[in-house]
Amino acid sequence: MSIDRFVLAFAGTVVLATVLIALFTAQTWVLWITAFVGANMLQAAFTGFCPLALILKAMGVKPGVAFG
């Protein structure tokens, strides 16, 4: 799996998990995590900088097109 796909899968998993936690429990503070992930995805779209991509690259994950 390339860095690009891993970043998208991780972000999608975090968003879905935090929304489900907020939906089925009274823990609405987890929506701040959702907002953080969304904001990070937005800034990565404009700047190309993604902290998770840097970590994955250092771990030796195969680079992709967006985060090469």
N, CA, C and O atoms as a Tinker XYZ file with bonds, in Angstrom:
   272  protein
     1  N      0.853000   -1.163000    0.000000    73     2
     2  CA     0.000000    0.000000    0.000000    64     1     3
     3  C      0.906000    1.235000    0.000000    63     2     4     5
     4  O      1.896000    1.280000    0.730000    81     3
     5  N      0.570000    2.220000   -0.808000    73     3     6
     6  CA     1.380000    3.430000   -0.891000    64     5     7
     7  C      1.018000    4.398000    0.235000    63     6     8     9
     8  O      0.000000    4.243000    0.909000    81     7
     9  N      1.871000    5.392000    0.418000    73     7    10
    10  CA     1.634000    6.401000    1.449000    64     9    11
    11  C      0.296000    7.089000    1.225000    63    10    12    13
    12  O     -0.449000    7.318000    2.178000    81    11
    13  N     -0.015000    7.419000   -0.020000    73    11    14
    14  CA    -1.265000    8.123000   -0.329000    64    13    15
    15  C     -2.481000    7.332000    0.142000    63    14    16    17
    16  O     -3.366000    7.871000    0.806000    81    15
    17  N     -2.514000    6.072000   -0.203000    73    15    18
    18  CA    -3.656000    5.231000    0.187000    64    17    19
    19  C     -3.711000    5.029000    1.697000    63    18    20    21
    20  O     -4.793000    4.999000    2.282000    81    19
    21  N     -2.559000    4.892000    2.321000    73    19    22
    22  CA    -2.520000    4.709000    3.765000    64    21    23
    23  C     -3.052000    5.946000    4.479000    63    22    24    25
    24  O     -3.813000    5.834000    5.439000    81    23
    25  N     -2.649000    7.135000    4.006000    73    23    26
    26  CA    -3.117000    8.389000    4.617000    64    25    27
    27  C     -4.629000    8.512000    4.470000    63    26    28    29
    28  O     -5.316000    8.861000    5.430000    81    27
    29  N     -5.151000    8.231000    3.291000    73    27    30
    30  CA    -6.599000    8.320000    3.079000    64    29    31
    31  C     -7.355000    7.300000    3.924000    63    30    32    33
    32  O     -8.396000    7.617000    4.501000    81    31
    33  N     -6.838000    6.086000    3.997000    73    31    34
    34  CA    -7.494000    5.051000    4.802000    64    33    35
    35  C     -7.470000    5.412000    6.285000    63    34    36    37
    36  O     -8.465000    5.226000    6.987000    81    35
    37  N     -6.348000    5.923000    6.758000    73    35    38
    38  CA    -6.238000    6.304000    8.170000    64    37    39
    39  C     -7.184000    7.456000    8.499000    63    38    40    41
    40  O     -7.884000    7.415000    9.511000    81    39
    41  N     -7.208000    8.485000    7.645000    73    39    42
    42  CA    -8.085000    9.628000    7.889000    64    41    43
    43  C     -9.550000    9.207000    7.860000    63    42    44    45
    44  O    -10.331000    9.629000    8.714000    81    43
    45  N     -9.925000    8.392000    6.901000    73    43    46
    46  CA   -11.303000    7.915000    6.826000    64    45    47
    47  C    -11.696000    7.086000    8.026000    63    46    48    49
    48  O    -12.814000    7.204000    8.527000    81    47
    49  N    -10.785000    6.244000    8.494000    73    47    50
    50  CA   -11.060000    5.420000    9.671000    64    49    51
    51  C    -11.238000    6.276000   10.917000    63    50    52    53
    52  O    -12.145000    6.034000   11.713000    81    51
    53  N    -10.378000    7.273000   11.090000    73    51    54
    54  CA   -10.486000    8.154000   12.260000    64    53    55
    55  C    -11.786000    8.944000   12.216000    63    54    56    57
    56  O    -12.459000    9.076000   13.238000    81    55
    57  N    -12.148000    9.470000   11.055000    73    55    58
    58  CA   -13.390000   10.234000   10.933000    64    57    59
    59  C    -14.596000    9.353000   11.242000    63    58    60    61
    60  O    -15.457000    9.738000   12.033000    81    59
    61  N    -14.665000    8.185000   10.633000    73    59    62
    62  CA   -15.797000    7.287000   10.896000    64    61    63
    63  C    -15.860000    6.857000   12.357000    63    62    64    65
    64  O    -16.938000    6.831000   12.952000    81    63
    65  N    -14.728000    6.524000   12.926000    73    63    66
    66  CA   -14.708000    6.072000   14.322000    64    65    67
    67  C    -15.163000    7.170000   15.272000    63    66    68    69
    68  O    -15.953000    6.912000   16.180000    81    67
    69  N    -14.675000    8.391000   15.078000    73    67    70
    70  CA   -15.056000    9.469000   15.991000    64    69    71
    71  C    -16.514000    9.868000   15.831000    63    70    72    73
    72  O    -17.170000   10.205000   16.816000    81    71
    73  N    -17.028000    9.838000   14.619000    73    71    74
    74  CA   -18.449000   10.140000   14.416000    64    73    75
    75  C    -19.316000    9.065000   15.065000    63    74    76    77
    76  O    -20.321000    9.387000   15.700000    81    75
    77  N    -18.947000    7.806000   14.917000    73    75    78
    78  CA   -19.713000    6.727000   15.547000    64    77    79
    79  C    -19.655000    6.807000   17.069000    63    78    80    81
    80  O    -20.657000    6.563000   17.742000    81    79
    81  N    -18.494000    7.145000   17.611000    73    79    82
    82  CA   -18.382000    7.305000   19.065000    64    81    83
    83  C    -19.294000    8.426000   19.544000    63    82    84    85
    84  O    -19.991000    8.274000   20.547000    81    83
    85  N    -19.292000    9.553000   18.830000    73    83    86
    86  CA   -20.150000   10.676000   19.220000    64    85    87
    87  C    -21.625000   10.336000   19.056000    63    86    88    89
    88  O    -22.459000   10.813000   19.825000    81    87
    89  N    -21.950000    9.525000   18.072000    73    87    90
    90  CA   -23.340000    9.170000   17.802000    64    89    91
    91  C    -23.903000    8.216000   18.849000    63    90    92    93
    92  O    -25.044000    8.375000   19.282000    81    91
    93  N    -23.122000    7.241000   19.251000    73    91    94
    94  CA   -23.628000    6.202000   20.145000    64    93    95
    95  C    -23.289000    6.404000   21.618000    63    94    96    97
    96  O    -23.722000    5.622000   22.464000    81    95
    97  N    -22.528000    7.435000   21.930000    73    95    98
    98  CA   -22.229000    7.758000   23.326000    64    97    99
    99  C    -22.458000    9.248000   23.524000    63    98   100   101
   100  O    -22.812000    9.964000   22.586000    81    99
   101  N    -22.258000    9.697000   24.722000    73    99   102
   102  CA   -22.405000   11.123000   25.013000    64   101   103
   103  C    -21.070000   11.854000   24.880000    63   102   104   105
   104  O    -20.935000   12.987000   25.340000    81   103
   105  N    -20.100000   11.222000   24.263000    73   103   106
   106  CA   -18.760000   11.794000   24.142000    64   105   107
   107  C    -18.656000   12.679000   22.899000    63   106   108   109
   108  O    -18.050000   12.283000   21.904000    81   107
   109  N    -19.240000   13.863000   22.954000    73   107   110
   110  CA   -19.211000   14.741000   21.781000    64   109   111
   111  C    -17.864000   15.437000   21.598000    63   110   112   113
   112  O    -17.608000   16.016000   20.542000    81   111
   113  N    -16.998000   15.386000   22.619000    73   111   114
   114  CA   -15.688000   16.015000   22.487000    64   113   115
   115  C    -14.852000   15.352000   21.393000    63   114   116   117
   116  O    -13.930000   15.974000   20.865000    81   115
   117  N    -15.157000   14.103000   21.046000    73   115   118
   118  CA   -14.375000   13.424000   20.008000    64   117   119
   119  C    -14.570000   14.068000   18.634000    63   118   120   121
   120  O    -13.788000   13.824000   17.716000    81   119
   121  N    -15.605000   14.882000   18.496000    73   119   122
   122  CA   -15.805000   15.578000   17.220000    64   121   123
   123  C    -14.693000   16.592000   16.954000    63   122   124   125
   124  O    -14.480000   16.991000   15.809000    81   123
   125  N    -13.985000   17.011000   18.001000    73   123   126
   126  CA   -12.817000   17.872000   17.801000    64   125   127
   127  C    -11.718000   17.113000   17.059000    63   126   128   129
   128  O    -10.973000   17.705000   16.278000    81   127
   129  N    -11.618000   15.826000   17.296000    73   127   130
   130  CA   -10.650000   15.002000   16.559000    64   129   131
   131  C    -11.046000   14.945000   15.089000    63   130   132   133
   132  O    -10.197000   15.040000   14.203000    81   131
   133  N    -12.351000   14.789000   14.836000    73   131   134
   134  CA   -12.856000   14.787000   13.462000    64   133   135
   135  C    -12.523000   16.100000   12.769000    63   134   136   137
   136  O    -12.080000   16.111000   11.620000    81   135
   137  N    -12.740000   17.211000   13.475000    73   135   138
   138  CA   -12.442000   18.528000   12.910000    64   137   139
   139  C    -10.950000   18.681000   12.628000    63   138   140   141
   140  O    -10.568000   19.243000   11.601000    81   139
   141  N    -10.108000   18.187000   13.527000    73   139   142
   142  CA    -8.662000   18.265000   13.327000    64   141   143
   143  C     -8.230000   17.475000   12.096000    63   142   144   145
   144  O     -7.423000   17.952000   11.299000    81   143
   145  N     -8.766000   16.271000   11.945000    73   143   146
   146  CA    -8.423000   15.441000   10.787000    64   145   147
   147  C     -8.884000   16.125000    9.497000    63   146   148   149
   148  O     -8.148000   16.152000    8.511000    81   147
   149  N    -10.094000   16.673000    9.503000    73   147   150
   150  CA   -10.600000   17.375000    8.328000    64   149   151
   151  C     -9.762000   18.590000    7.974000    63   150   152   153
   152  O     -9.468000   18.824000    6.802000    81   151
   153  N     -9.374000   19.366000    8.981000    73   151   154
   154  CA    -8.538000   20.544000    8.740000    64   153   155
   155  C     -7.167000   20.140000    8.206000    63   154   156   157
   156  O     -6.620000   20.805000    7.326000    81   155
   157  N     -6.615000   19.060000    8.735000    73   155   158
   158  CA    -5.319000   18.579000    8.267000    64   157   159
   159  C     -5.403000   18.112000    6.817000    63   158   160   161
   160  O     -4.493000   18.364000    6.027000    81   159
   161  N     -6.498000   17.428000    6.465000    73   159   162
   162  CA    -6.675000   16.989000    5.079000    64   161   163
   163  C     -6.790000   18.190000    4.141000    63   162   164   165
   164  O     -6.248000   18.174000    3.036000    81   163
   165  N     -7.496000   19.226000    4.583000    73   163   166
   166  CA    -7.660000   20.426000    3.759000    64   165   167
   167  C     -6.323000   21.132000    3.543000    63   166   168   169
   168  O     -5.992000   21.505000    2.417000    81   167
   169  N     -5.558000   21.316000    4.614000    73   167   170
   170  CA    -4.273000   21.997000    4.443000    64   169   171
   171  C     -3.303000   21.142000    3.639000    63   170   172   173
   172  O     -2.483000   21.685000    2.898000    81   171
   173  N     -3.373000   19.825000    3.764000    73   171   174
   174  CA    -2.499000   18.951000    2.978000    64   173   175
   175  C     -2.831000   19.039000    1.492000    63   174   176   177
   176  O     -1.948000   18.906000    0.645000    81   175
   177  N     -4.097000   19.262000    1.179000    73   175   178
   178  CA    -4.494000   19.399000   -0.224000    64   177   179
   179  C     -3.860000   20.642000   -0.852000    63   178   180   181
   180  O     -3.534000   20.641000   -2.039000    81   179
   181  N     -3.688000   21.699000   -0.056000    73   179   182
   182  CA    -3.135000   22.943000   -0.591000    64   181   183
   183  C     -1.613000   23.021000   -0.479000    63   182   184   185
   184  O     -0.956000   23.587000   -1.353000    81   183
   185  N     -1.050000   22.456000    0.587000    73   183   186
   186  CA     0.386000   22.608000    0.816000    64   185   187
   187  C      1.198000   21.374000    0.468000    63   186   188   189
   188  O      2.396000   21.478000    0.205000    81   187
   189  N      0.564000   20.201000    0.462000    73   187   190
   190  CA     1.292000   18.965000    0.220000    64   189   191
   191  C      2.008000   18.446000    1.455000    63   190   192   193
   192  O      2.706000   17.435000    1.379000    81   191
   193  N      1.849000   19.119000    2.597000    73   191   194
   194  CA     2.489000   18.701000    3.847000    64   193   195
   195  C      1.522000   17.878000    4.679000    63   194   196   197
   196  O      0.415000   18.326000    4.976000    81   195
   197  N      1.937000   16.677000    5.054000    73   195   198
   198  CA     1.121000   15.806000    5.891000    64   197   199
   199  C      2.041000   15.119000    6.901000    63   198   200   201
   200  O      2.938000   14.372000    6.510000    81   199
   201  N      1.827000   15.364000    8.196000    73   199   202
   202  CA     2.690000   14.741000    9.205000    64   201   203
   203  C      2.697000   13.211000    9.131000    63   202   204   205
   204  O      3.751000   12.593000    9.282000    81   203
   205  N      1.539000   12.600000    8.902000    73   203   206
   206  CA     1.484000   11.140000    8.808000    64   205   207
   207  C      2.303000   10.643000    7.619000    63   206   208   209
   208  O      2.958000    9.605000    7.709000    81   207
   209  N      2.270000   11.370000    6.515000    73   207   210
   210  CA     3.049000   10.967000    5.340000    64   209   211
   211  C      4.549000   11.000000    5.640000    63   210   212   213
   212  O      5.296000   10.139000    5.175000    81   211
   213  N      4.985000   11.987000    6.413000    73   211   214
   214  CA     6.403000   12.054000    6.791000    64   213   215
   215  C      6.797000   10.863000    7.664000    63   214   216   217
   216  O      7.870000   10.285000    7.492000    81   215
   217  N      5.920000   10.505000    8.598000    73   215   218
   218  CA     6.190000    9.361000    9.475000    64   217   219
   219  C      6.255000    8.073000    8.661000    63   218   220   221
   220  O      7.155000    7.254000    8.846000    81   219
   221  N      5.294000    7.904000    7.762000    73   219   222
   222  CA     5.263000    6.688000    6.941000    64   221   223
   223  C      6.476000    6.602000    6.019000    63   222   224   225
   224  O      7.019000    5.520000    5.799000    81   223
   225  N      6.898000    7.749000    5.482000    73   223   226
   226  CA     8.075000    7.767000    4.609000    64   225   227
   227  C      9.324000    7.360000    5.393000    63   226   228   229
   228  O     10.172000    6.627000    4.884000    81   227
   229  N      9.429000    7.841000    6.635000    73   227   230
   230  CA    10.568000    7.476000    7.480000    64   229   231
   231  C     10.548000    5.994000    7.836000    63   230   232   233
   232  O     11.596000    5.396000    8.079000    81   231
   233  N      9.359000    5.405000    7.867000    73   231   234
   234  CA     9.226000    3.979000    8.169000    64   233   235
   235  C      9.483000    3.108000    6.945000    63   234   236   237
   236  O      9.531000    1.882000    7.053000    81   235
   237  N      9.649000    3.737000    5.775000    73   235   238
   238  CA     9.975000    2.985000    4.578000    64   237   239
   239  C      8.790000    2.535000    3.748000    63   238   240   241
   240  O      8.928000    1.653000    2.900000    81   239
   241  N      7.614000    3.132000    3.981000    73   239   242
   242  CA     6.437000    2.787000    3.180000    64   241   243
   243  C      6.630000    3.330000    1.765000    63   242   244   245
   244  O      7.205000    4.402000    1.580000    81   243
   245  N      6.155000    2.596000    0.783000    73   243   246
   246  CA     6.308000    2.961000   -0.624000    64   245   247
   247  C      5.654000    4.319000   -0.891000    63   246   248   249
   248  O      4.486000    4.510000   -0.553000    81   247
   249  N      6.384000    5.264000   -1.490000    73   247   250
   250  CA     5.792000    6.570000   -1.779000    64   249   251
   251  C      4.729000    6.484000   -2.866000    63   250   252   253
   252  O      4.736000    5.581000   -3.703000    81   251
   253  N      3.822000    7.446000   -2.829000    73   251   254
   254  CA     2.775000    7.524000   -3.835000    64   253   255
   255  C      2.969000    8.762000   -4.689000    63   254   256   257
   256  O      4.073000    9.297000   -4.784000    81   255
   257  N      1.900000    9.209000   -5.304000    73   255   258
   258  CA     1.967000   10.368000   -6.190000    64   257   259
   259  C      1.882000   11.670000   -5.399000    63   258   260   261
   260  O      2.682000   12.580000   -5.616000    81   259
   261  N      0.919000   11.766000   -4.484000    73   259   262
   262  CA     0.686000   13.012000   -3.761000    64   261   263
   263  C      1.754000   13.267000   -2.701000    63   262   264   265
   264  O      2.247000   14.388000   -2.570000    81   263
   265  N      2.108000   12.243000   -1.954000    73   263   266
   266  CA     3.074000   12.404000   -0.869000    64   265   267
   267  C      4.324000   11.588000   -1.176000    63   266   268   269
   268  O      4.617000   10.604000   -0.497000    81   267
   269  N      5.048000   12.001000   -2.191000    73   267   270
   270  CA     6.218000   11.247000   -2.619000    64   269   271
   271  C      7.436000   11.767000   -2.035000    63   270   272
   272  O      8.519000   11.241000   -2.296000    81   271
